[in-house]
């Protein structure tokens, strides 16, 4: 669920469990799979031409998703916990998941800041008040939420079809494992 600015907190997985979820997600999303079957709703996402070119990610999950969607080159700042994929390590660090360096974020002149539900609500409010485009996305607590987040990020950055394809392929792989 995208919220602007964040309100109440959602339940979250502990960091080790979230890491395991991300690992499984990465393996499943990048594995070869038959063509996706789910339909993309007709609601238009952001076009690639109007997509943000300077993105700040305040969540390791969001950073991995941005790189998975081919937008890693647009990530201009992320947290000290954003260490995967390897390219994320060389991106400018703007604090932690809970405590971002707002001044540094402003200096990086982002078109979009993607926060998570763990990010300080006060800091999100300050960034919004300063005119930054801040979107808060819940932390995933299950596989279905991870698929939804991938689609939401895809919509935000103009990669709607790619996000839908990756989500559908991962869902197919999980369904096959459950069968």
N, CA and C of each residue as an Amber inpcrd file, in Angstrom:
protein
   537
   0.8330000  -1.1690000   0.0000000   0.0000000   0.0000000   0.0000000
   0.8780000   1.2330000   0.0000000   0.6380000   2.1470000  -0.8910000
   1.3870000   3.3850000  -0.9350000   0.6600000   4.4020000  -0.0680000
   1.4010000   5.0520000   0.8050000   0.8170000   6.0770000   1.6600000
   1.6420000   7.3370000   1.5380000   0.9890000   8.4750000   1.6220000
   1.6740000   9.7510000   1.5020000   1.0980000  10.7190000   2.4840000
   1.6970000  11.2010000   3.5130000   2.8170000  10.6250000   4.2580000
   2.3450000   9.4330000   5.0590000   3.2660000   8.6720000   5.6750000
   2.8630000   7.4510000   6.3560000   2.0410000   7.7510000   7.5980000
   1.1220000   6.8490000   7.8620000   0.3100000   6.9680000   9.0620000
   0.7130000   5.8850000  10.0270000  -0.1610000   4.9290000  10.2110000
   0.1360000   3.8710000  11.1650000   1.1350000   2.8830000  10.5870000
   1.8750000   2.2630000  11.4850000   2.9050000   1.2940000  11.1030000
   2.2710000  -0.0580000  10.8220000   2.9220000  -0.8540000   9.9900000
   2.4520000  -2.2030000   9.7250000   3.3950000  -3.1720000  10.4010000
   2.9510000  -4.4010000  10.5480000   3.8470000  -5.3970000  11.1310000
   4.9150000  -5.7250000  10.1070000   6.1010000  -5.9770000  10.5810000
   7.2350000  -6.2080000   9.6950000   7.9510000  -7.4810000  10.0980000
   8.6050000  -8.0620000   9.1350000   9.4380000  -9.2130000   9.4220000
  10.7340000  -8.7350000  10.0550000  11.3410000  -9.5290000  10.9330000
  12.6590000  -9.1640000  11.4510000  13.6620000  -9.1600000  10.2980000
  14.7550000  -8.3860000  10.4500000  15.7150000  -8.2370000   9.3620000
  16.1990000  -9.5590000   8.7780000  16.5630000 -10.5940000   9.5770000
  16.9960000 -11.8610000   8.9640000  15.9070000 -12.4920000   8.1050000
  14.6610000 -12.4500000   8.5700000  13.5660000 -13.0350000   7.7930000
  13.3180000 -12.2320000   6.5280000  13.4340000 -10.9030000   6.6290000
  13.2430000 -10.0640000   5.4510000  14.3500000 -10.3530000   4.4290000
  15.5710000 -10.5740000   4.9240000  16.6700000 -10.9160000   4.0300000
  16.4230000 -12.2250000   3.3100000  15.9090000 -13.2140000   4.0360000
  15.5950000 -14.5000000   3.4250000  14.4970000 -14.3380000   2.3810000
  13.4630000 -13.5510000   2.7040000  12.3890000 -13.2840000   1.7520000
  12.9510000 -12.6390000   0.4880000  13.8560000 -11.6810000   0.6550000
  14.4620000 -11.0130000  -0.5060000  15.3030000 -11.9790000  -1.3330000
  16.0420000 -12.8580000  -0.6640000  16.8520000 -13.8410000  -1.3820000
  15.9700000 -14.7600000  -2.2030000  14.9170000 -15.2880000  -1.5860000
  13.9910000 -16.1650000  -2.3080000  13.3670000 -15.4010000  -3.4630000
  12.9590000 -14.1730000  -3.2030000  12.3440000 -13.3350000  -4.2430000
  13.3030000 -13.1510000  -5.4200000  14.5590000 -12.8220000  -5.1410000
  15.5390000 -12.5890000  -6.1980000  15.7570000 -13.8430000  -7.0250000
  15.9060000 -14.9880000  -6.3630000  16.1270000 -16.2480000  -7.0840000
  14.9270000 -16.5740000  -7.9550000  13.7350000 -16.4610000  -7.3780000
  12.5390000 -16.8060000  -8.1360000  12.2690000 -15.8220000  -9.2680000
  12.5090000 -14.5600000  -9.0280000  12.1960000 -13.5470000 -10.0340000
  13.1480000 -13.5920000 -11.2160000  14.3600000 -14.0640000 -10.9920000
  15.3230000 -14.0860000 -12.0870000  15.4240000 -15.4440000 -12.7570000
  14.7420000 -16.4460000 -12.2310000  14.7770000 -17.7780000 -12.8360000
  13.9300000 -17.8020000 -14.0980000  14.3340000 -18.5860000 -15.1020000
  13.5270000 -18.6850000 -16.3070000  12.1630000 -19.2850000 -15.9720000
  11.1650000 -18.8080000 -16.6470000   9.8100000 -19.2550000 -16.3660000
   8.9590000 -19.0430000 -17.6070000   7.8870000 -19.8150000 -17.7910000
   7.0120000 -19.5940000 -18.9320000   6.4120000 -18.1940000 -18.8930000
   5.8460000 -17.7840000 -19.9950000   5.2710000 -16.4350000 -20.1000000
   4.2670000 -16.1910000 -18.9850000   4.2330000 -14.9490000 -18.5430000
   3.3280000 -14.5650000 -17.4630000   1.8880000 -14.6520000 -17.9390000
   0.9800000 -14.9210000 -17.0020000  -0.4030000 -15.1240000 -17.3860000
  -1.3370000 -14.0440000 -16.8780000  -0.9690000 -13.3200000 -15.8400000
  -1.8860000 -12.3310000 -15.2800000  -1.9770000 -11.1160000 -16.1860000
  -3.1710000 -10.6060000 -16.2560000  -3.4050000  -9.4110000 -17.0720000
  -2.9750000  -8.1690000 -16.3170000  -2.4450000  -7.2060000 -17.0330000
  -2.1220000  -5.9140000 -16.4500000  -3.3670000  -5.0550000 -16.5890000
  -3.8830000  -4.5110000 -15.4940000  -5.0860000  -3.6960000 -15.5950000
  -4.8710000  -2.5040000 -16.5230000  -5.9320000  -2.0070000 -17.1340000
  -5.7850000  -0.9280000 -18.0930000  -5.3440000   0.4020000 -17.5000000
  -5.3910000   0.5490000 -16.1650000  -4.9710000   1.8000000 -15.5510000
  -3.5270000   2.1060000 -15.9440000  -3.2700000   3.2680000 -16.5220000
  -1.9200000   3.5510000 -16.9890000  -0.9610000   3.8400000 -15.8430000
   0.2520000   3.3230000 -15.9490000   1.3080000   3.6630000 -15.0020000
   2.0460000   4.8740000 -15.5480000   3.1180000   5.2170000 -14.9360000
   3.9320000   6.3350000 -15.3920000   4.6630000   5.9050000 -16.6520000
   4.6900000   6.7600000 -17.6530000   5.3890000   6.4120000 -18.8920000
   6.8900000   6.5370000 -18.6670000   7.6850000   5.7770000 -19.4140000
   9.1340000   5.8730000 -19.2560000   9.6560000   7.2930000 -19.4760000
   8.9970000   8.0640000 -20.3210000   9.4410000   9.4320000 -20.5910000
   9.2520000  10.3360000 -19.3750000   8.2080000  10.0970000 -18.5820000
   7.9570000  10.9330000 -17.4120000   8.4630000  10.2900000 -16.1200000
   9.1800000   9.1930000 -16.2380000   9.6720000   8.4670000 -15.0640000
  10.7700000   9.2740000 -14.3700000  10.8650000   9.1260000 -13.0460000
  11.9120000   9.8330000 -12.3090000  13.3000000   9.3520000 -12.7190000
  14.2340000  10.2850000 -12.8020000  15.5990000   9.9230000 -13.1980000
  16.5730000   9.9720000 -12.0220000  16.1440000  10.5490000 -10.9070000
  16.9900000  10.6510000  -9.7160000  16.1740000  10.1430000  -8.5190000
  16.4570000   8.9050000  -8.1140000  15.6650000   8.2330000  -7.0820000
  16.5100000   8.0090000  -5.8360000  15.9000000   8.2480000  -4.6840000
  16.5000000   7.8980000  -3.4000000  15.6800000   6.7430000  -2.8370000
  16.3510000   5.6600000  -2.4360000  15.6830000   4.5090000  -1.8270000
  16.0690000   4.4450000  -0.3560000  15.0640000   4.4000000   0.5030000
  15.3180000   4.3050000   1.9390000  14.9880000   2.9140000   2.4760000
  15.1270000   1.9070000   1.6110000  14.8410000   0.5260000   2.0110000
  15.6540000  -0.4370000   1.1530000  16.3010000  -1.4270000   1.7710000
  17.0190000  -2.4330000   0.9880000  16.1100000  -3.1730000   0.0040000
  14.8830000  -3.4580000   0.4070000  13.9510000  -4.1650000  -0.4760000
  13.6590000  -3.3120000  -1.7090000  13.4350000  -2.0330000  -1.5060000
  13.1430000  -1.1340000  -2.6220000  14.3700000  -1.0080000  -3.5200000
  15.5550000  -0.9000000  -2.9290000  16.7810000  -0.8010000  -3.7280000
  16.9420000  -2.0370000  -4.6130000  16.7720000  -3.2180000  -4.0440000
  16.8800000  -4.4530000  -4.8350000  15.8410000  -4.4670000  -5.9470000
  14.6380000  -4.0170000  -5.6320000  13.5690000  -3.9920000  -6.6300000
  13.9060000  -3.0270000  -7.7600000  14.4210000  -1.8590000  -7.4310000
  14.7960000  -0.8810000  -8.4650000  15.8640000  -1.4640000  -9.3960000
  16.8670000  -2.1160000  -8.8290000  17.9100000  -2.7210000  -9.6610000
  17.3380000  -3.8680000 -10.4960000  16.4630000  -4.6740000  -9.8930000
  15.8510000  -5.7940000 -10.6130000  15.0360000  -5.2930000 -11.8060000
  14.4300000  -4.1110000 -11.6650000  13.6270000  -3.5390000 -12.7410000
  14.4780000  -2.7640000 -13.7620000  15.7740000  -2.7910000 -13.5950000
  16.6610000  -2.1290000 -14.5480000  16.8240000  -0.6430000 -14.3050000
  16.4740000  -0.1630000 -13.1180000  16.5570000   1.2680000 -12.8250000
  17.6820000   1.5860000 -11.8510000  18.6210000   0.6980000 -11.7020000
  19.7240000   0.9250000 -10.7710000  20.5120000   2.1840000 -11.0750000
  20.6500000   2.5080000 -12.3570000  21.3950000   3.7110000 -12.7380000
  20.6920000   4.9950000 -12.3110000  19.4100000   4.8990000 -11.9780000
  18.6530000   6.0680000 -11.5340000  18.6940000   6.2570000 -10.0260000
  19.2030000   5.2640000  -9.2900000  19.2850000   5.3540000  -7.8380000
  20.4960000   6.2140000  -7.4820000  20.2310000   7.3880000  -6.9150000
  21.2960000   8.3400000  -6.5860000  21.6540000   8.3290000  -5.1120000
  20.8220000   7.6650000  -4.2940000  21.0990000   7.5500000  -2.8740000
  20.3320000   6.3810000  -2.2990000  20.9370000   5.7150000  -1.2970000
  20.2570000   4.6330000  -0.5920000  20.8240000   4.5380000   0.8200000
  20.3890000   3.5450000   1.5960000  20.8040000   3.4530000   2.9930000
  22.0720000   2.6220000   3.1570000  22.6110000   2.6870000   4.3490000
  23.8100000   1.8960000   4.6520000  23.5160000   0.4020000   4.6210000
  22.2480000   0.0330000   4.6830000  21.8600000  -1.3780000   4.6260000
  21.6400000  -1.8710000   3.2040000  21.7050000  -0.9950000   2.2360000
  21.4990000  -1.3700000   0.8310000  22.8200000  -1.8620000   0.2560000
  23.0480000  -3.1620000   0.3720000  24.3170000  -3.7490000  -0.0660000
  24.1380000  -4.7600000  -1.1940000  22.9060000  -5.0010000  -1.5960000
  22.6320000  -5.9240000  -2.6950000  21.6890000  -5.2570000  -3.6670000
  21.9080000  -5.4300000  -4.9400000  23.0460000  -6.1140000  -5.5640000
  24.3420000  -5.3400000  -5.3140000  25.4470000  -5.9000000  -5.7410000
  26.7570000  -5.3180000  -5.4590000  26.8490000  -3.8540000  -5.8990000
  26.1800000  -3.4860000  -7.0020000  26.2310000  -2.1110000  -7.4940000
  25.6430000  -1.1290000  -6.4910000  24.7510000  -1.5930000  -5.6340000
  24.1130000  -0.7050000  -4.6480000  25.1060000  -0.2130000  -3.6010000
  26.1930000  -0.9520000  -3.4180000  27.2030000  -0.5560000  -2.4330000
  27.8860000   0.7490000  -2.8140000  27.9940000   1.0290000  -4.1060000
  28.7080000   2.2280000  -4.5520000  27.8130000   3.4620000  -4.6590000
  26.5360000   3.3180000  -4.3670000  25.5990000   4.4390000  -4.4120000
  25.7830000   5.2790000  -3.1440000  25.6200000   6.5960000  -3.2600000
  25.7380000   7.5140000  -2.1270000  24.8360000   7.0610000  -0.9810000
  25.3910000   6.9950000   0.2210000  24.6250000   6.5640000   1.3960000
  23.9970000   7.7820000   2.0690000  22.7000000   7.6490000   2.3990000
  21.9490000   8.7790000   2.9560000  21.3820000   8.4510000   4.3470000
  22.0500000   7.5820000   5.0800000  21.6010000   7.2360000   6.4210000
  21.1260000   5.8030000   6.4880000  20.2550000   5.5570000   7.4670000
  19.7430000   4.2030000   7.6660000  18.2700000   4.1410000   7.2860000
  17.6910000   2.9720000   7.4520000  16.2740000   2.7720000   7.1380000
  15.4170000   3.6710000   8.0280000  15.7710000   3.7690000   9.2910000
  14.9790000   4.5440000  10.2560000  15.3690000   6.0160000  10.3310000
  16.6180000   6.3440000  10.0480000  17.1070000   7.7090000  10.2270000
  17.8800000   8.1490000   8.9860000  17.2380000   8.9370000   8.1630000
  17.8630000   9.4180000   6.9290000  18.5060000  10.7900000   7.1600000
  19.5110000  11.1060000   6.3740000  20.1510000  12.4160000   6.3970000
  19.4060000  13.2980000   5.3950000  18.4310000  14.0500000   5.8800000
  17.5620000  14.8510000   5.0140000  18.3630000  15.8770000   4.2170000
  19.3640000  16.5010000   4.8400000  20.1810000  17.4960000   4.1240000
  20.9040000  16.8610000   2.9370000  21.4500000  15.6700000   3.1400000
  22.1380000  14.9770000   2.0480000  21.1570000  14.6200000   0.9450000
  19.9690000  14.1670000   1.3250000  18.9460000  13.8260000   0.3350000
  18.5960000  15.0550000  -0.4980000  18.4300000  16.1980000   0.1320000
  18.1090000  17.4360000  -0.5940000  19.2350000  17.7950000  -1.5500000
  20.4890000  17.6560000  -1.1130000  21.6370000  17.9640000  -1.9830000
  21.6780000  17.0670000  -3.2210000  21.1390000  15.8570000  -3.1200000
  21.1460000  14.9310000  -4.2590000  20.0330000  15.2390000  -5.2650000
  19.1900000  16.2030000  -4.9870000  18.1000000  16.6790000  -5.8540000
  17.2860000  15.5530000  -6.5040000  16.6450000  14.7190000  -5.6760000
  15.8720000  13.6040000  -6.2570000  14.5450000  14.0580000  -6.8430000
  14.0710000  13.3190000  -7.8600000  12.6930000  13.4960000  -8.3440000
  11.7420000  12.6680000  -7.5000000  12.2800000  11.6080000  -6.8740000
  11.4510000  10.6820000  -6.1140000  12.2560000  10.1170000  -4.9530000
  11.6500000  10.1310000  -3.7690000  12.2190000   9.4720000  -2.5920000
  11.2320000   8.3700000  -2.2190000  11.7200000   7.1250000  -2.1910000
  10.8640000   6.0110000  -1.7920000  11.2910000   5.5820000  -0.3960000
  10.4100000   5.8600000   0.5650000  10.6380000   5.4990000   1.9600000
   9.9020000   4.1980000   2.2560000  10.1980000   3.6300000   3.4110000
   9.4570000   2.4500000   3.8480000   8.7430000   2.7790000   5.1450000
   7.9140000   1.8720000   5.5970000   7.1270000   2.1340000   6.7980000
   7.9870000   2.2360000   8.0560000   9.2610000   1.8540000   7.9830000
  10.1730000   2.0060000   9.1160000  10.8400000   3.3790000   9.1420000
  10.7710000   4.1100000   8.0550000  11.3940000   5.4290000   7.9810000
  10.6690000   6.3810000   8.9260000  11.4230000   7.2400000   9.5810000
  10.8620000   8.1970000  10.5220000   9.7460000   9.0200000   9.8660000
   8.5570000   8.9460000  10.4470000   7.4180000   9.7030000   9.9190000
   7.7080000  11.2060000   9.9690000   8.4240000  11.6400000  10.9950000
   8.7810000  13.0550000  11.1090000   9.6610000  13.4700000   9.9300000
  10.6440000  12.6390000   9.5930000  11.5310000  12.9750000   8.4820000
  10.7800000  12.9500000   7.1510000   9.8820000  11.9960000   6.9810000
   9.0730000  11.9650000   5.7600000   8.2620000  13.2500000   5.6600000
   7.6980000  13.6800000   6.7750000   6.9340000  14.9230000   6.7990000
   7.7850000  16.1380000   6.4570000   9.0020000  16.1860000   6.9730000
   9.9100000  17.2960000   6.6780000  10.2600000  17.3150000   5.1920000
  10.5960000  16.1540000   4.6380000  10.9540000  16.0930000   3.2130000
   9.7730000  16.5090000   2.3430000   8.5790000  16.0600000   2.7120000
   7.3780000  16.4300000   1.9570000   7.1440000  17.9390000   2.0500000
   7.2890000  18.4930000   3.2500000   7.0940000  19.9340000   3.4550000
   8.1120000  20.7500000   2.6580000   9.2840000  20.1750000   2.4290000
  10.3210000  20.8680000   1.6480000  10.1280000  20.6920000   0.1390000
   9.0570000  20.0350000  -0.2430000   8.7280000  19.9060000  -1.6590000
   9.2370000  18.6590000  -2.3410000   9.8210000  17.7380000  -1.5940000
  10.2860000  16.5010000  -2.2180000   9.0960000  15.5710000  -2.4520000
   9.1650000  14.8190000  -3.5280000   8.1550000  13.8250000  -3.8600000
   8.5040000  12.5520000  -3.0920000   7.8380000  12.3330000  -1.9550000
   8.1340000  11.1960000  -1.0870000   6.9550000  10.2340000  -1.1020000
   7.2460000   8.9940000  -1.3860000   6.2590000   7.9190000  -1.3680000
   6.7130000   6.9230000  -0.3130000   5.8030000   6.4850000   0.5290000
   6.1180000   5.4700000   1.5300000   5.4360000   4.1730000   1.1400000
   6.2260000   3.1150000   1.1200000   5.7240000   1.7870000   0.7670000
   5.9410000   0.8730000   1.9650000   4.9320000   0.0670000   2.2700000
   5.0220000  -0.8690000   3.3940000   6.1490000  -1.8660000   3.1790000
   6.7070000  -2.3540000   4.2760000   7.6740000  -3.4390000   4.1970000
   6.9290000  -4.7320000   3.9260000   7.5180000  -5.6210000   3.1290000
   6.8220000  -6.8800000   2.8340000   6.8150000  -7.7930000   4.0460000
   5.6760000  -8.4510000   4.2470000   5.6080000  -9.4500000   5.3060000
   5.2350000 -10.8160000   4.7580000   5.0380000 -10.8800000   3.4340000
   4.7870000 -12.1670000   2.7960000   5.0650000 -12.0330000   1.2870000
   5.0100000 -13.1510000   0.6130000   5.3400000 -13.1840000  -0.8080000
   4.3880000 -12.3280000  -1.6430000   3.1090000 -12.3950000  -1.3530000
   2.1230000 -11.6260000  -2.1210000   2.3720000 -10.1280000  -1.9840000
   2.7430000  -9.6840000  -0.7870000   3.0560000  -8.2720000  -0.5760000
   4.2870000  -7.8840000  -1.3830000   5.2690000  -8.7700000  -1.4460000
   6.4760000  -8.4830000  -2.2330000   6.1160000  -8.3110000  -3.7060000
   5.2190000  -9.1440000  -4.2160000   4.7810000  -9.0070000  -5.6090000
   4.0650000  -7.6800000  -5.8180000   3.2090000  -7.3080000  -4.8640000
   2.4730000  -6.0420000  -4.9670000   3.4320000  -4.8540000  -4.9320000
   4.4190000  -4.9080000  -4.0630000   5.4050000  -3.8300000  -3.9680000
   6.1860000  -3.7050000  -5.2740000   6.5450000  -4.8250000  -5.8610000
   7.2730000  -4.7840000  -7.1370000   6.4360000  -4.0790000  -8.1930000
   5.1550000  -4.3880000  -8.2350000   4.2730000  -3.7230000  -9.2020000
   4.1360000  -2.2290000  -8.8970000   4.0270000  -1.8700000  -7.6190000
   3.9100000  -0.4580000  -7.2480000   5.1630000   0.3190000  -7.6440000
   6.3170000  -0.2530000  -7.3670000   7.5630000   0.4120000  -7.7460000
   7.6510000   0.5200000  -9.2660000   7.2640000  -0.5380000  -9.9660000
   7.2410000  -0.4910000 -11.4310000   6.3710000   0.6460000 -11.9520000
   5.1900000   0.8270000 -11.3450000   4.3150000   1.9370000 -11.7350000
   4.9860000   3.2810000 -11.4890000   5.6500000   3.4160000 -10.3430000
   6.2800000   4.6930000  -9.9810000   7.4130000   5.0840000 -10.9210000
   8.1230000   4.0970000 -11.4420000   9.3230000   4.4030000 -12.2310000
   9.1480000   4.1690000 -13.7280000   7.9200000   3.8970000 -14.1690000
   7.6860000   3.7120000 -15.6020000   8.0670000   2.3490000 -16.1390000
   8.1080000   1.3550000 -15.2750000   8.4650000  -0.0190000 -15.6770000
   7.3400000  -0.9790000 -15.3090000   6.1240000  -0.5840000 -15.6020000
   4.9390000  -1.3400000 -15.2060000   4.9170000  -2.7530000 -15.7920000
   5.1430000  -2.8680000 -17.0910000   5.0720000  -4.1800000 -17.7380000
   6.1670000  -5.1140000 -17.2380000   7.3600000  -4.5890000 -17.0620000
   8.4620000  -5.4120000 -16.5790000   8.1830000  -5.8930000 -15.1540000
   7.6620000  -5.0190000 -14.3180000   7.3300000  -5.3930000 -12.9410000
   6.2430000  -6.4620000 -12.9240000   5.2420000  -6.3160000 -13.7660000
   4.1630000  -7.3100000 -13.8370000   4.7170000  -8.6490000 -14.3050000
   5.5800000  -8.6240000 -15.3060000   6.1640000  -9.8650000 -15.8240000
   6.9820000 -10.5680000 -14.7330000   7.8240000  -9.8220000 -14.0180000
   8.6490000 -10.4120000 -12.9620000   7.7700000 -10.9720000 -11.8490000
   6.7620000 -10.2150000 -11.4370000   5.8570000 -10.6750000 -10.3760000
   5.1120000 -11.9350000 -10.7940000   4.6270000 -11.9540000 -12.0220000
   3.8920000 -13.1150000 -12.5140000   4.8010000 -14.3410000 -12.6190000
   6.0150000 -14.1600000 -13.0870000   6.9450000 -15.2780000 -13.1860000
   7.2690000 -15.8350000 -11.8060000   7.4980000 -14.9490000 -10.8520000
   7.7960000 -15.4020000  -9.4910000   6.5940000 -16.1430000  -8.9040000
   5.4000000 -15.6150000  -9.1310000   4.1850000 -16.2760000  -8.6290000
   4.0200000 -17.6620000  -9.2580000   4.3140000 -17.7720000 -10.5570000
   4.2440000 -19.0750000 -11.2170000   5.2260000 -20.0660000 -10.5910000
   6.4360000 -19.5900000 -10.3020000   7.4400000 -20.4660000  -9.7170000
   7.0410000 -20.9150000  -8.3070000   6.4950000 -19.9890000  -7.5310000
   6.0580000 -20.3420000  -6.1850000   4.8880000 -21.3240000  -6.2570000
   3.9560000 -21.0960000  -7.1690000   2.8180000 -22.0140000  -7.3340000
   3.3220000 -23.4100000  -7.7050000   4.3210000 -23.4610000  -8.5780000
   4.8770000 -24.7700000  -8.9790000   5.5410000 -25.4530000  -7.7860000
   6.2200000 -24.6850000  -6.9320000   6.8530000 -25.2720000  -5.7530000
   5.8340000 -25.7610000  -4.7390000   4.7140000 -25.0590000  -4.6440000
   3.6710000 -25.4380000  -3.7040000   2.8740000 -26.6410000  -4.1850000
   2.8830000 -26.8850000  -5.4720000   2.0710000 -27.9820000  -6.0420000
   2.6490000 -29.3370000  -5.7380000
